[in-house]
Amino acid sequence: ILRGRAAAVFFHEVLGHRIEGHRQKDDDEGKTFTDKVGQPILPRFISVIDDPTAANEGDVVLNGHYTHDDEGVVAARTVIVDRGVLADFLTSRSPIEATPRSNGHGRRQVGNAVVARQGNLMVRAHTTVPYPRLRQMLVAELRRQGKPFGFIVDDITGGFTFTGRVTPNAFAVQTVGIQRVWADGRPDELMRGADLIGTPLTTFNQVIAASDRVSVFNGSCGAESGWVPVSAVAPDLLIREIEV
């Protein structure tokens, strides 16, 4: 299980950077999702939106809120994944084949050139269960697979993702607070630390359930156009398998 903040950072790193527009036309990029518009990349109960127009999630102020991007384009709510199907990319004024017009995501730190960047990345689950039930599902999945233990990741401090053509298109995220959950019912065991690694398409196919509560990550993201404020929102997610 990735708890809400962990799931939010996970999606920011693993999906968010790969749907930024400039990566779809750069021949040095791996273009993981470039040819997958209209195809399923996540389970049907998951949608993903980037909405810089949202100032709050509940009572939490969102870092990634803005009204106009750094090219003067009005910020727009953009549906990236619609019930599991890839629908769109984040774009600046630099057009791409799939989305020839800016949707208000051209961003930069002062002194850098603008590229398409995330604002408020939001993972929405259309079917949910209470968190205690999600934990029960984790234990049931362990027993079904014949595994002695699984993990609950409370938070992720950050990470990185390789998107280039000449590097492995993989991700690595660093956990903060990870517990081993035993299938035989013994008490949870706090671990010293672990990294979650893998490749995007394989991992997204392993998401099997979501809780009915969401959490917010507020931070800054560094990429080609420098550091910009961002937010990510997600529910707790049960993942069938991931490399640890």
C-alpha positions in Angstrom: 0.0 0.0 0.0 1.2 3.5 -0.9 -0.4 5.9 1.6 -1.8 9.1 0.0 1.3 11.3 0.1 3.4 8.5 -1.1 1.0 7.7 -3.9 0.9 11.4 -4.9 4.7 11.7 -5.2 4.8 8.3 -6.9 2.5 9.5 -9.7 4.3 12.9 -10.0 7.5 11.1 -10.6 6.4 8.1 -12.6 3.5 9.5 -14.7 3.7 13.3 -14.5 7.1 13.8 -16.1 6.3 11.4 -18.9 3.2 13.3 -20.0 4.9 16.7 -20.3 4.5 17.9 -23.9 8.1 18.6 -24.9 9.1 15.0 -24.1 6.7 13.7 -26.9 8.7 15.3 -29.7 12.3 15.2 -28.4 14.2 12.3 -30.2 16.4 12.0 -27.1 13.4 11.0 -25.0 12.0 7.5 -24.5 8.5 8.7 -25.3 6.8 6.2 -23.1 3.3 7.4 -23.7 3.6 9.3 -27.0 1.8 6.7 -29.1 -0.7 5.6 -26.4 -3.4 8.3 -26.6 -6.7 6.5 -26.5 -5.2 3.4 -25.0 -5.5 2.1 -21.4 -2.5 2.8 -19.2 -4.2 2.5 -15.8 -7.1 0.5 -14.4 -10.6 1.8 -15.3 -11.3 3.1 -11.8 -8.4 5.6 -12.0 -8.4 9.1 -13.6 -5.6 11.6 -13.5 -6.0 15.4 -13.9 -3.6 18.3 -13.7 -5.6 21.4 -12.5 -3.5 24.5 -11.7 -6.8 26.4 -11.4 -7.5 24.6 -8.1 -6.3 26.7 -5.1 -7.2 24.1 -2.4 -7.8 20.4 -1.8 -10.2 20.5 1.1 -8.6 22.8 3.6 -5.1 22.4 2.2 -3.6 25.2 0.1 -2.1 23.8 -3.1 1.5 24.9 -4.1 0.9 24.3 -7.8 -2.0 26.8 -8.2 -1.6 29.6 -10.7 -4.0 31.6 -13.0 -1.7 32.1 -16.0 1.4 30.2 -17.0 4.8 31.7 -17.7 3.8 32.3 -21.3 0.7 34.3 -20.4 -1.7 31.5 -21.3 -4.7 31.0 -19.0 -4.2 27.9 -16.8 -6.5 25.0 -17.7 -7.8 21.9 -16.0 -6.4 19.1 -18.2 -7.7 15.5 -18.1 -4.6 13.3 -18.6 -6.1 9.9 -18.0 -9.8 9.4 -18.2 -11.0 6.2 -16.5 -7.7 4.4 -17.3 -7.3 5.7 -20.8 -4.6 8.2 -21.8 -6.4 11.3 -23.0 -4.0 14.2 -23.3 -0.6 15.7 -22.5 0.5 18.9 -20.6 1.5 21.5 -23.2 3.1 24.9 -23.5 3.0 27.2 -26.6 5.4 24.7 -28.3 2.9 22.4 -30.1 3.0 18.7 -30.2 1.1 16.4 -32.7 -1.4 15.1 -30.2 -2.2 18.5 -28.6 -1.3 21.4 -31.0 -2.4 24.1 -28.6 -1.2 25.2 -25.2 -3.3 24.1 -22.2 -1.5 26.6 -19.9 1.3 24.4 -18.5 4.3 26.4 -19.8 6.4 27.0 -16.7 9.9 28.0 -15.7 12.1 29.3 -13.0 13.4 32.8 -13.7 16.3 32.7 -16.1 15.3 29.4 -17.8 13.4 28.6 -21.0 9.8 27.6 -20.7 8.8 23.9 -21.1 5.6 22.1 -20.2 5.4 21.2 -16.5 3.1 19.9 -13.9 1.0 22.1 -11.6 -1.5 20.3 -9.4 -1.4 16.6 -10.4 -4.5 14.9 -9.0 -5.2 11.1 -9.0 -8.9 10.4 -8.6 -10.4 7.0 -7.9 -14.0 6.3 -9.1 -14.3 3.2 -6.9 -13.0 3.3 -3.3 -13.0 1.4 -0.1 -12.3 2.5 3.5 -8.6 2.3 4.5 -9.1 -0.6 7.0 -10.7 -2.6 4.1 -7.7 -1.7 1.9 -5.3 -3.2 4.5 -7.4 -6.3 4.7 -7.2 -6.6 0.9 -3.4 -6.3 1.2 -3.2 -9.3 3.6 -5.6 -11.3 1.5 -3.4 -10.6 -1.6 -0.3 -11.7 0.3 -2.0 -15.0 1.2 -3.3 -15.5 -2.4 0.3 -15.0 -3.7 1.8 -17.1 -1.0 4.1 -14.2 0.1 5.1 -13.9 3.8 4.9 -10.2 3.9 4.1 -7.0 2.1 4.7 -3.3 2.8 2.9 -0.1 3.8 4.7 3.0 2.6 3.7 6.1 4.7 5.6 8.7 2.7 8.1 9.3 -0.1 10.7 12.0 0.3 11.4 12.3 -3.4 12.9 10.4 -6.3 13.8 10.6 -9.9 12.8 9.1 -13.1 14.7 8.4 -16.3 12.8 9.4 -19.5 15.7 9.5 -22.0 16.0 7.1 -25.0 19.5 6.0 -24.1 18.8 5.3 -20.4 16.6 2.7 -18.8 13.1 4.1 -18.7 12.8 3.4 -15.0 12.0 5.2 -11.8 13.3 5.1 -8.2 11.6 6.8 -5.3 12.9 7.0 -1.7 10.6 6.0 1.1 10.2 7.7 4.5 8.4 5.4 6.9 7.9 1.9 5.6 6.4 -1.0 7.5 6.5 -4.7 6.8 3.1 -6.3 7.1 3.1 -10.0 7.8 0.6 -12.4 6.2 0.4 -14.5 9.4 -0.9 -11.6 11.5 2.2 -10.8 13.6 2.7 -7.1 14.4 3.9 -4.8 11.7 7.6 -4.2 11.6 9.1 -0.7 11.0 11.9 -0.9 8.5 15.0 1.2 8.3 14.3 2.3 4.7 13.8 1.1 1.1 13.6 2.4 -2.4 10.8 1.5 -4.8 12.0 0.9 -8.3 10.5 -0.3 -11.6 9.1 0.7 -15.0 5.9 2.8 -15.5 3.6 0.6 -17.6 4.4 -2.5 -15.7 3.7 -0.9 -12.3 0.5 0.9 -13.4 -1.0 -2.4 -14.4 -0.6 -3.6 -10.8 -2.8 -1.0 -9.1 -5.8 -2.9 -7.9 -7.7 -0.7 -5.3 -7.9 2.7 -3.7 -9.1 4.1 -0.4 -11.8 6.8 0.1 -9.4 9.4 1.6 -6.9 11.6 -0.3 -3.7 13.3 0.9 -1.7 16.2 -0.5 2.0 16.6 -1.3 3.2 20.2 -1.6 6.8 20.8 -2.8 9.0 22.0 -5.6 10.0 20.1 -8.8 13.3 20.5 -10.6 13.5 19.8 -14.4 14.8 21.4 -17.6 13.1 24.8 -16.9 14.4 25.0 -13.3 12.5 24.7 -10.0 8.7 25.3 -9.9 6.2 24.9 -7.1 4.0 21.8 -7.5 1.3 19.8 -5.7 0.1 16.2 -6.1 -3.0 14.7 -4.7 -3.9 11.0 -4.4 -5.7 8.4 -2.4 -4.1 5.4 -0.7 -3.4 2.8 -3.4 -3.0 -1.0 -3.2 -0.4 -2.3 -5.6 -0.2 -6.0 -6.4 3.5 -6.0 -7.0 6.5 -3.6 -7.0 10.2 -4.0 -6.7 11.6 -2.9 -3.3 
